[in-house]
Amino acid sequence: MSTENPLKILIVDDEPLARDRLRALLSDLALQLPGMVIAEAANGMQALDFLRDHPVDVVLADIRMPSMDGIELATHLGRLEKPPAVIFTTAYDNYAVQAFDLNAVDYLLKPVRAQRLLAALQKVPVQHPDASVLAGIGQEMRGGGRTHLSCHERGRLLLVPVGEILYFKADLKYVTARTAEREYLLDEALTHLEIEFADRFMRLHRAVLVARTALAGFEKAAGDDAEAYGWALLRGIPEKLPVSRRQWAPAKALIKNS
């Protein structure tokens, strides 16, 4: 990495002192590996807002942060047109360090040491994180699903809060996520969403998952309706969702017991 083309770095940590320490270490390492801190962010949401319009080479990301943690941030970074490399920084060693032996991703324990940081940064020019691996590790290490899903729209990366999604509907290779305001096209598999968010969504039909809290009622389909055995009514929007014969009783029981 030449002085004419320094490594562009984004520091993401909710602790100002931790960000200051990383900035100081990077300054100390400048002669060995020229780098430039482009910006700082206090959580994953702020980082993604910045990265939509300001690409960087590497993100130094804490793991435990409010709003969006570092693991979830990494899964969304993999969807950017030019994803940066990610180096995790954390004060906790109980995140199974061996799980991050991913070539392109390093895992540094705080307090971060200069030579350890240098060794991690030297991997950045030729190696990049495997987003699919990060996604799997992310869910396991967070102990739950993502708080946001991401999609590309008109060249921009959009985040969709999972808590606002009323249903998912599969159609060919895409899945539509519907909120009260609009629809989003996701590059996700319905079966994976069903597993990840089993506590929030239930299957109504081979192509439909619905948020349990979005169900308002049901109506039986006409006898000649080949699309569904019945229809689910939703809170806040006029759309109806098809319910298969197999899911009719479990879905109605959910409403009855809620």
ChimeraX commands (.cxc) that place a marker at each C-alpha (Angstrom):
marker #1 position 0.00,0.00,0.00 radius 0.5
marker #1 position 1.70,3.21,-1.15 radius 0.5
marker #1 position 1.56,6.63,0.48 radius 0.5
marker #1 position -0.16,7.90,-2.68 radius 0.5
marker #1 position -2.95,5.34,-2.23 radius 0.5
marker #1 position -3.51,4.88,1.52 radius 0.5
marker #1 position -5.95,2.36,2.90 radius 0.5
marker #1 position -9.36,3.99,3.42 radius 0.5
marker #1 position -10.70,2.99,6.83 radius 0.5
marker #1 position -14.03,3.33,8.66 radius 0.5
marker #1 position -13.99,2.87,12.45 radius 0.5
marker #1 position -17.26,1.58,13.96 radius 0.5
marker #1 position -17.53,1.47,17.76 radius 0.5
marker #1 position -20.04,2.86,20.24 radius 0.5
marker #1 position -17.27,3.87,22.66 radius 0.5
marker #1 position -15.52,7.18,21.77 radius 0.5
marker #1 position -12.38,6.16,23.69 radius 0.5
marker #1 position -12.13,2.93,21.70 radius 0.5
marker #1 position -12.41,4.89,18.44 radius 0.5
marker #1 position -9.73,7.31,19.65 radius 0.5
marker #1 position -7.40,4.42,20.46 radius 0.5
marker #1 position -7.80,2.86,17.03 radius 0.5
marker #1 position -7.23,6.20,15.35 radius 0.5
marker #1 position -4.03,6.69,17.40 radius 0.5
marker #1 position -2.78,3.18,16.56 radius 0.5
marker #1 position -3.40,3.76,12.87 radius 0.5
marker #1 position -1.43,6.99,13.07 radius 0.5
marker #1 position 1.46,5.13,14.72 radius 0.5
marker #1 position 1.40,2.52,11.94 radius 0.5
marker #1 position 1.27,5.04,9.10 radius 0.5
marker #1 position 4.92,4.56,8.09 radius 0.5
marker #1 position 4.54,0.78,7.89 radius 0.5
marker #1 position 1.08,0.77,6.29 radius 0.5
marker #1 position -0.35,4.12,5.17 radius 0.5
marker #1 position -4.01,4.44,6.11 radius 0.5
marker #1 position -6.57,7.19,6.29 radius 0.5
marker #1 position -9.56,7.16,8.64 radius 0.5
marker #1 position -12.36,8.39,6.40 radius 0.5
marker #1 position -15.02,8.48,9.12 radius 0.5
marker #1 position -16.23,7.06,12.42 radius 0.5
marker #1 position -19.61,5.58,13.36 radius 0.5
marker #1 position -21.16,4.59,16.68 radius 0.5
marker #1 position -23.11,1.57,15.37 radius 0.5
marker #1 position -23.87,-0.47,12.26 radius 0.5
marker #1 position -26.76,1.71,11.14 radius 0.5
marker #1 position -24.59,4.83,11.06 radius 0.5
marker #1 position -21.86,2.91,9.26 radius 0.5
marker #1 position -24.20,1.74,6.49 radius 0.5
marker #1 position -25.62,5.24,6.06 radius 0.5
marker #1 position -22.10,6.51,5.44 radius 0.5
marker #1 position -21.00,3.62,3.21 radius 0.5
marker #1 position -23.91,4.05,0.79 radius 0.5
marker #1 position -22.09,7.03,-0.72 radius 0.5
marker #1 position -18.52,6.70,0.60 radius 0.5
marker #1 position -16.77,3.40,-0.19 radius 0.5
marker #1 position -13.84,2.32,1.97 radius 0.5
marker #1 position -11.29,-0.47,1.88 radius 0.5
marker #1 position -11.74,-1.81,5.39 radius 0.5
marker #1 position -14.14,-1.48,8.30 radius 0.5
marker #1 position -12.85,-1.85,11.86 radius 0.5
marker #1 position -16.02,-2.93,13.67 radius 0.5
marker #1 position -16.81,-3.58,17.30 radius 0.5
marker #1 position -19.24,-6.47,17.85 radius 0.5
marker #1 position -21.49,-5.38,20.72 radius 0.5
marker #1 position -23.15,-2.11,19.72 radius 0.5
marker #1 position -26.68,-0.68,20.02 radius 0.5
marker #1 position -29.11,-0.44,17.07 radius 0.5
marker #1 position -27.05,-2.80,14.88 radius 0.5
marker #1 position -24.09,-4.87,16.05 radius 0.5
marker #1 position -20.91,-5.56,14.13 radius 0.5
marker #1 position -21.90,-9.06,13.05 radius 0.5
marker #1 position -25.12,-7.89,11.41 radius 0.5
marker #1 position -23.27,-4.95,9.86 radius 0.5
marker #1 position -20.89,-7.40,8.19 radius 0.5
marker #1 position -23.76,-9.38,6.64 radius 0.5
marker #1 position -25.14,-6.20,5.04 radius 0.5
marker #1 position -21.70,-5.07,3.85 radius 0.5
marker #1 position -21.49,-8.22,1.75 radius 0.5
marker #1 position -24.37,-6.90,-0.38 radius 0.5
marker #1 position -22.57,-3.70,-1.35 radius 0.5
marker #1 position -21.29,-3.47,-4.92 radius 0.5
marker #1 position -17.72,-3.29,-3.61 radius 0.5
marker #1 position -17.80,-4.73,-0.09 radius 0.5
marker #1 position -14.98,-3.64,2.20 radius 0.5
marker #1 position -12.93,-6.06,4.23 radius 0.5
marker #1 position -14.03,-6.34,7.87 radius 0.5
marker #1 position -11.82,-6.61,10.94 radius 0.5
marker #1 position -13.71,-7.23,14.15 radius 0.5
marker #1 position -12.57,-5.59,17.39 radius 0.5
marker #1 position -14.10,-6.72,20.68 radius 0.5
marker #1 position -13.48,-6.89,24.41 radius 0.5
marker #1 position -15.03,-10.35,24.63 radius 0.5
marker #1 position -13.24,-13.62,23.97 radius 0.5
marker #1 position -16.39,-15.74,24.32 radius 0.5
marker #1 position -17.38,-15.20,20.70 radius 0.5
marker #1 position -15.55,-18.32,19.53 radius 0.5
marker #1 position -12.50,-16.71,17.98 radius 0.5
marker #1 position -11.76,-19.82,15.91 radius 0.5
marker #1 position -15.05,-19.29,14.08 radius 0.5
marker #1 position -13.54,-16.21,12.46 radius 0.5
marker #1 position -10.65,-17.97,10.79 radius 0.5
marker #1 position -12.04,-16.78,7.44 radius 0.5
marker #1 position -8.94,-15.63,5.54 radius 0.5
marker #1 position -10.29,-12.16,4.83 radius 0.5
marker #1 position -11.68,-11.39,8.27 radius 0.5
marker #1 position -9.62,-10.95,11.42 radius 0.5
marker #1 position -10.74,-10.81,15.04 radius 0.5
marker #1 position -8.85,-8.56,17.46 radius 0.5
marker #1 position -9.33,-8.52,21.21 radius 0.5
marker #1 position -9.29,-5.20,23.04 radius 0.5
marker #1 position -7.06,-3.56,23.99 radius 0.5
marker #1 position -5.95,-3.83,20.37 radius 0.5
marker #1 position -2.17,-4.02,19.95 radius 0.5
marker #1 position -0.36,-2.15,17.18 radius 0.5
marker #1 position 1.41,-5.12,15.63 radius 0.5
marker #1 position -1.71,-7.27,15.75 radius 0.5
marker #1 position -3.65,-4.51,13.99 radius 0.5
marker #1 position -0.88,-4.15,11.42 radius 0.5
marker #1 position -0.95,-7.88,10.65 radius 0.5
marker #1 position -4.72,-7.74,10.16 radius 0.5
marker #1 position -4.58,-4.68,7.88 radius 0.5
marker #1 position -1.90,-6.28,5.72 radius 0.5
marker #1 position -4.50,-8.89,4.65 radius 0.5
marker #1 position -6.90,-6.30,3.29 radius 0.5
marker #1 position -5.60,-5.57,-0.26 radius 0.5
marker #1 position -5.92,-9.13,-1.52 radius 0.5
marker #1 position -8.61,-10.73,0.63 radius 0.5
marker #1 position -12.24,-9.87,1.26 radius 0.5
marker #1 position -14.87,-11.34,3.58 radius 0.5
marker #1 position -17.17,-14.15,2.53 radius 0.5
marker #1 position -20.59,-12.61,3.20 radius 0.5
marker #1 position -22.41,-15.95,3.20 radius 0.5
marker #1 position -20.13,-17.32,5.90 radius 0.5
marker #1 position -20.48,-14.14,7.92 radius 0.5
marker #1 position -24.26,-14.38,7.75 radius 0.5
marker #1 position -24.27,-17.90,9.16 radius 0.5
marker #1 position -21.78,-17.09,11.90 radius 0.5
marker #1 position -23.62,-13.88,12.66 radius 0.5
marker #1 position -26.90,-15.58,13.44 radius 0.5
marker #1 position -25.21,-18.20,15.62 radius 0.5
marker #1 position -23.15,-15.70,17.60 radius 0.5
marker #1 position -25.93,-13.17,18.13 radius 0.5
marker #1 position -28.20,-15.95,19.35 radius 0.5
marker #1 position -31.00,-14.85,17.04 radius 0.5
marker #1 position -31.97,-13.42,13.70 radius 0.5
marker #1 position -31.13,-10.14,12.04 radius 0.5
marker #1 position -32.90,-6.95,13.01 radius 0.5
marker #1 position -32.85,-5.66,9.43 radius 0.5
marker #1 position -32.91,-7.15,5.93 radius 0.5
marker #1 position -31.24,-5.45,2.98 radius 0.5
marker #1 position -32.15,-5.01,-0.66 radius 0.5
marker #1 position -30.81,-3.14,-3.67 radius 0.5
marker #1 position -33.05,-0.53,-5.26 radius 0.5
marker #1 position -31.93,1.88,-7.99 radius 0.5
marker #1 position -28.29,1.29,-7.14 radius 0.5
marker #1 position -28.73,1.91,-3.40 radius 0.5
marker #1 position -28.70,-0.45,-0.45 radius 0.5
marker #1 position -31.91,-0.17,1.60 radius 0.5
marker #1 position -32.48,-1.57,5.08 radius 0.5
marker #1 position -35.87,-3.00,6.02 radius 0.5
marker #1 position -36.59,-3.36,9.77 radius 0.5
marker #1 position -37.79,-6.91,10.39 radius 0.5
marker #1 position -40.20,-5.63,13.03 radius 0.5
marker #1 position -42.11,-3.66,10.36 radius 0.5
marker #1 position -42.55,-6.56,7.91 radius 0.5
marker #1 position -46.11,-7.92,7.73 radius 0.5
marker #1 position -45.40,-10.83,5.42 radius 0.5
marker #1 position -42.97,-12.47,2.99 radius 0.5
marker #1 position -44.20,-13.84,-0.32 radius 0.5
marker #1 position -42.07,-15.90,-2.69 radius 0.5
marker #1 position -42.29,-15.40,-6.45 radius 0.5
marker #1 position -39.80,-17.18,-8.72 radius 0.5
marker #1 position -36.26,-16.22,-7.58 radius 0.5
marker #1 position -37.24,-13.27,-5.38 radius 0.5
marker #1 position -39.08,-12.79,-2.11 radius 0.5
marker #1 position -41.29,-9.77,-1.50 radius 0.5
marker #1 position -41.30,-8.24,1.97 radius 0.5
marker #1 position -44.40,-6.15,2.68 radius 0.5
marker #1 position -44.57,-3.41,5.30 radius 0.5
marker #1 position -47.55,-1.15,5.96 radius 0.5
marker #1 position -46.04,1.43,3.59 radius 0.5
marker #1 position -44.63,-0.54,0.65 radius 0.5
marker #1 position -43.03,-3.67,-0.81 radius 0.5
marker #1 position -39.33,-4.57,-1.04 radius 0.5
marker #1 position -37.72,-7.18,-3.29 radius 0.5
marker #1 position -35.23,-9.33,-1.39 radius 0.5
marker #1 position -32.61,-11.75,-2.61 radius 0.5
marker #1 position -33.49,-14.23,0.14 radius 0.5
marker #1 position -34.82,-17.77,0.36 radius 0.5
marker #1 position -38.21,-18.19,2.03 radius 0.5
marker #1 position -37.11,-21.38,3.78 radius 0.5
marker #1 position -34.11,-19.59,5.33 radius 0.5
marker #1 position -36.30,-16.70,6.49 radius 0.5
marker #1 position -38.73,-19.17,8.05 radius 0.5
marker #1 position -35.94,-20.78,10.09 radius 0.5
marker #1 position -34.25,-17.54,11.09 radius 0.5
marker #1 position -37.45,-15.78,12.18 radius 0.5
marker #1 position -39.48,-18.75,13.43 radius 0.5
marker #1 position -40.47,-16.88,16.58 radius 0.5
marker #1 position -41.92,-13.95,14.60 radius 0.5
marker #1 position -43.36,-15.43,11.38 radius 0.5
marker #1 position -45.43,-18.52,10.56 radius 0.5
marker #1 position -46.06,-20.25,7.25 radius 0.5
marker #1 position -49.52,-19.86,5.74 radius 0.5
marker #1 position -48.84,-21.33,2.33 radius 0.5
marker #1 position -45.89,-22.81,0.44 radius 0.5
marker #1 position -45.11,-19.29,-0.82 radius 0.5
marker #1 position -46.14,-17.15,2.17 radius 0.5
marker #1 position -44.85,-16.35,5.67 radius 0.5
marker #1 position -46.85,-13.94,7.83 radius 0.5
marker #1 position -45.95,-12.01,10.96 radius 0.5
marker #1 position -47.91,-13.53,13.80 radius 0.5
marker #1 position -48.88,-10.08,15.09 radius 0.5
marker #1 position -50.21,-9.06,11.65 radius 0.5
marker #1 position -53.01,-11.63,11.56 radius 0.5
marker #1 position -56.47,-10.13,12.05 radius 0.5
marker #1 position -58.75,-12.99,11.01 radius 0.5
marker #1 position -59.65,-15.57,8.35 radius 0.5
marker #1 position -62.28,-16.30,5.78 radius 0.5
marker #1 position -63.00,-19.52,3.93 radius 0.5
marker #1 position -62.26,-19.56,0.21 radius 0.5
marker #1 position -64.94,-20.23,-2.37 radius 0.5
marker #1 position -65.36,-23.88,-3.30 radius 0.5
marker #1 position -63.91,-23.35,-6.77 radius 0.5
marker #1 position -60.88,-21.32,-5.58 radius 0.5
marker #1 position -57.83,-23.34,-6.60 radius 0.5
marker #1 position -55.32,-20.89,-5.12 radius 0.5
marker #1 position -56.14,-21.32,-1.46 radius 0.5
marker #1 position -58.17,-23.26,1.09 radius 0.5
marker #1 position -58.81,-19.99,2.90 radius 0.5
marker #1 position -57.64,-16.40,3.20 radius 0.5
marker #1 position -55.87,-14.56,6.03 radius 0.5
marker #1 position -56.93,-10.99,6.82 radius 0.5
marker #1 position -54.22,-8.58,7.93 radius 0.5
marker #1 position -54.06,-5.62,10.24 radius 0.5
marker #1 position -53.50,-2.24,8.58 radius 0.5
marker #1 position -53.67,-3.29,4.91 radius 0.5
marker #1 position -56.54,-4.59,2.75 radius 0.5
marker #1 position -54.59,-7.46,1.16 radius 0.5
marker #1 position -55.50,-11.08,1.86 radius 0.5
marker #1 position -52.99,-13.91,1.97 radius 0.5
marker #1 position -53.67,-17.49,0.82 radius 0.5
marker #1 position -53.77,-20.19,3.49 radius 0.5
marker #1 position -53.22,-23.83,2.58 radius 0.5
marker #1 position -55.42,-26.61,3.90 radius 0.5
marker #1 position -52.52,-27.91,5.99 radius 0.5
marker #1 position -51.90,-24.53,7.69 radius 0.5
marker #1 position -55.57,-23.57,8.15 radius 0.5
marker #1 position -56.02,-25.10,11.63 radius 0.5
marker #1 position -52.63,-23.96,13.09 radius 0.5
marker #1 position -53.17,-20.41,11.80 radius 0.5
marker #1 position -56.68,-20.15,13.23 radius 0.5
marker #1 position -55.47,-21.57,16.54 radius 0.5
marker #1 position -52.86,-18.82,16.75 radius 0.5
marker #1 position -55.56,-16.14,16.50 radius 0.5
marker #1 position -57.75,-17.95,19.03 radius 0.5
marker #1 position -54.94,-18.24,21.58 radius 0.5
marker #1 position -53.55,-14.73,21.17 radius 0.5
marker link #1:1,2 radius 0.2
marker link #1:2,3 radius 0.2
marker link #1:3,4 radius 0.2
marker link #1:4,5 radius 0.2
marker link #1:5,6 radius 0.2
marker link #1:6,7 radius 0.2
marker link #1:7,8 radius 0.2
marker link #1:8,9 radius 0.2
marker link #1:9,10 radius 0.2
marker link #1:10,11 radius 0.2
marker link #1:11,12 radius 0.2
marker link #1:12,13 radius 0.2
marker link #1:13,14 radius 0.2
marker link #1:14,15 radius 0.2
marker link #1:15,16 radius 0.2
marker link #1:16,17 radius 0.2
marker link #1:17,18 radius 0.2
marker link #1:18,19 radius 0.2
marker link #1:19,20 radius 0.2
marker link #1:20,21 radius 0.2
marker link #1:21,22 radius 0.2
marker link #1:22,23 radius 0.2
marker link #1:23,24 radius 0.2
marker link #1:24,25 radius 0.2
marker link #1:25,26 radius 0.2
marker link #1:26,27 radius 0.2
marker link #1:27,28 radius 0.2
marker link #1:28,29 radius 0.2
marker link #1:29,30 radius 0.2
marker link #1:30,31 radius 0.2
marker link #1:31,32 radius 0.2
marker link #1:32,33 radius 0.2
marker link #1:33,34 radius 0.2
marker link #1:34,35 radius 0.2
marker link #1:35,36 radius 0.2
marker link #1:36,37 radius 0.2
marker link #1:37,38 radius 0.2
marker link #1:38,39 radius 0.2
marker link #1:39,40 radius 0.2
marker link #1:40,41 radius 0.2
marker link #1:41,42 radius 0.2
marker link #1:42,43 radius 0.2
marker link #1:43,44 radius 0.2
marker link #1:44,45 radius 0.2
marker link #1:45,46 radius 0.2
marker link #1:46,47 radius 0.2
marker link #1:47,48 radius 0.2
marker link #1:48,49 radius 0.2
marker link #1:49,50 radius 0.2
marker link #1:50,51 radius 0.2
marker link #1:51,52 radius 0.2
marker link #1:52,53 radius 0.2
marker link #1:53,54 radius 0.2
marker link #1:54,55 radius 0.2
marker link #1:55,56 radius 0.2
marker link #1:56,57 radius 0.2
marker link #1:57,58 radius 0.2
marker link #1:58,59 radius 0.2
marker link #1:59,60 radius 0.2
marker link #1:60,61 radius 0.2
marker link #1:61,62 radius 0.2
marker link #1:62,63 radius 0.2
marker link #1:63,64 radius 0.2
marker link #1:64,65 radius 0.2
marker link #1:65,66 radius 0.2
marker link #1:66,67 radius 0.2
marker link #1:67,68 radius 0.2
marker link #1:68,69 radius 0.2
marker link #1:69,70 radius 0.2
marker link #1:70,71 radius 0.2
marker link #1:71,72 radius 0.2
marker link #1:72,73 radius 0.2
marker link #1:73,74 radius 0.2
marker link #1:74,75 radius 0.2
marker link #1:75,76 radius 0.2
marker link #1:76,77 radius 0.2
marker link #1:77,78 radius 0.2
marker link #1:78,79 radius 0.2
marker link #1:79,80 radius 0.2
marker link #1:80,81 radius 0.2
marker link #1:81,82 radius 0.2
marker link #1:82,83 radius 0.2
marker link #1:83,84 radius 0.2
marker link #1:84,85 radius 0.2
marker link #1:85,86 radius 0.2
marker link #1:86,87 radius 0.2
marker link #1:87,88 radius 0.2
marker link #1:88,89 radius 0.2
marker link #1:89,90 radius 0.2
marker link #1:90,91 radius 0.2
marker link #1:91,92 radius 0.2
marker link #1:92,93 radius 0.2
marker link #1:93,94 radius 0.2
marker link #1:94,95 radius 0.2
marker link #1:95,96 radius 0.2
marker link #1:96,97 radius 0.2
marker link #1:97,98 radius 0.2
marker link #1:98,99 radius 0.2
marker link #1:99,100 radius 0.2
marker link #1:100,101 radius 0.2
marker link #1:101,102 radius 0.2
marker link #1:102,103 radius 0.2
marker link #1:103,104 radius 0.2
marker link #1:104,105 radius 0.2
marker link #1:105,106 radius 0.2
marker link #1:106,107 radius 0.2
marker link #1:107,108 radius 0.2
marker link #1:108,109 radius 0.2
marker link #1:109,110 radius 0.2
marker link #1:110,111 radius 0.2
marker link #1:111,112 radius 0.2
marker link #1:112,113 radius 0.2
marker link #1:113,114 radius 0.2
marker link #1:114,115 radius 0.2
marker link #1:115,116 radius 0.2
marker link #1:116,117 radius 0.2
marker link #1:117,118 radius 0.2
marker link #1:118,119 radius 0.2
marker link #1:119,120 radius 0.2
marker link #1:120,121 radius 0.2
marker link #1:121,122 radius 0.2
marker link #1:122,123 radius 0.2
marker link #1:123,124 radius 0.2
marker link #1:124,125 radius 0.2
marker link #1:125,126 radius 0.2
marker link #1:126,127 radius 0.2
marker link #1:127,128 radius 0.2
marker link #1:128,129 radius 0.2
marker link #1:129,130 radius 0.2
marker link #1:130,131 radius 0.2
marker link #1:131,132 radius 0.2
marker link #1:132,133 radius 0.2
marker link #1:133,134 radius 0.2
marker link #1:134,135 radius 0.2
marker link #1:135,136 radius 0.2
marker link #1:136,137 radius 0.2
marker link #1:137,138 radius 0.2
marker link #1:138,139 radius 0.2
marker link #1:139,140 radius 0.2
marker link #1:140,141 radius 0.2
marker link #1:141,142 radius 0.2
marker link #1:142,143 radius 0.2
marker link #1:143,144 radius 0.2
marker link #1:144,145 radius 0.2
marker link #1:145,146 radius 0.2
marker link #1:146,147 radius 0.2
marker link #1:147,148 radius 0.2
marker link #1:148,149 radius 0.2
marker link #1:149,150 radius 0.2
marker link #1:150,151 radius 0.2
marker link #1:151,152 radius 0.2
marker link #1:152,153 radius 0.2
marker link #1:153,154 radius 0.2
marker link #1:154,155 radius 0.2
marker link #1:155,156 radius 0.2
marker link #1:156,157 radius 0.2
marker link #1:157,158 radius 0.2
marker link #1:158,159 radius 0.2
marker link #1:159,160 radius 0.2
marker link #1:160,161 radius 0.2
marker link #1:161,162 radius 0.2
marker link #1:162,163 radius 0.2
marker link #1:163,164 radius 0.2
marker link #1:164,165 radius 0.2
marker link #1:165,166 radius 0.2
marker link #1:166,167 radius 0.2
marker link #1:167,168 radius 0.2
marker link #1:168,169 radius 0.2
marker link #1:169,170 radius 0.2
marker link #1:170,171 radius 0.2
marker link #1:171,172 radius 0.2
marker link #1:172,173 radius 0.2
marker link #1:173,174 radius 0.2
marker link #1:174,175 radius 0.2
marker link #1:175,176 radius 0.2
marker link #1:176,177 radius 0.2
marker link #1:177,178 radius 0.2
marker link #1:178,179 radius 0.2
marker link #1:179,180 radius 0.2
marker link #1:180,181 radius 0.2
marker link #1:181,182 radius 0.2
marker link #1:182,183 radius 0.2
marker link #1:183,184 radius 0.2
marker link #1:184,185 radius 0.2
marker link #1:185,186 radius 0.2
marker link #1:186,187 radius 0.2
marker link #1:187,188 radius 0.2
marker link #1:188,189 radius 0.2
marker link #1:189,190 radius 0.2
marker link #1:190,191 radius 0.2
marker link #1:191,192 radius 0.2
marker link #1:192,193 radius 0.2
marker link #1:193,194 radius 0.2
marker link #1:194,195 radius 0.2
marker link #1:195,196 radius 0.2
marker link #1:196,197 radius 0.2
marker link #1:197,198 radius 0.2
marker link #1:198,199 radius 0.2
marker link #1:199,200 radius 0.2
marker link #1:200,201 radius 0.2
marker link #1:201,202 radius 0.2
marker link #1:202,203 radius 0.2
marker link #1:203,204 radius 0.2
marker link #1:204,205 radius 0.2
marker link #1:205,206 radius 0.2
marker link #1:206,207 radius 0.2
marker link #1:207,208 radius 0.2
marker link #1:208,209 radius 0.2
marker link #1:209,210 radius 0.2
marker link #1:210,211 radius 0.2
marker link #1:211,212 radius 0.2
marker link #1:212,213 radius 0.2
marker link #1:213,214 radius 0.2
marker link #1:214,215 radius 0.2
marker link #1:215,216 radius 0.2
marker link #1:216,217 radius 0.2
marker link #1:217,218 radius 0.2
marker link #1:218,219 radius 0.2
marker link #1:219,220 radius 0.2
marker link #1:220,221 radius 0.2
marker link #1:221,222 radius 0.2
marker link #1:222,223 radius 0.2
marker link #1:223,224 radius 0.2
marker link #1:224,225 radius 0.2
marker link #1:225,226 radius 0.2
marker link #1:226,227 radius 0.2
marker link #1:227,228 radius 0.2
marker link #1:228,229 radius 0.2
marker link #1:229,230 radius 0.2
marker link #1:230,231 radius 0.2
marker link #1:231,232 radius 0.2
marker link #1:232,233 radius 0.2
marker link #1:233,234 radius 0.2
marker link #1:234,235 radius 0.2
marker link #1:235,236 radius 0.2
marker link #1:236,237 radius 0.2
marker link #1:237,238 radius 0.2
marker link #1:238,239 radius 0.2
marker link #1:239,240 radius 0.2
marker link #1:240,241 radius 0.2
marker link #1:241,242 radius 0.2
marker link #1:242,243 radius 0.2
marker link #1:243,244 radius 0.2
marker link #1:244,245 radius 0.2
marker link #1:245,246 radius 0.2
marker link #1:246,247 radius 0.2
marker link #1:247,248 radius 0.2
marker link #1:248,249 radius 0.2
marker link #1:249,250 radius 0.2
marker link #1:250,251 radius 0.2
marker link #1:251,252 radius 0.2
marker link #1:252,253 radius 0.2
marker link #1:253,254 radius 0.2
marker link #1:254,255 radius 0.2
marker link #1:255,256 radius 0.2
marker link #1:256,257 radius 0.2
marker link #1:257,258 radius 0.2
view
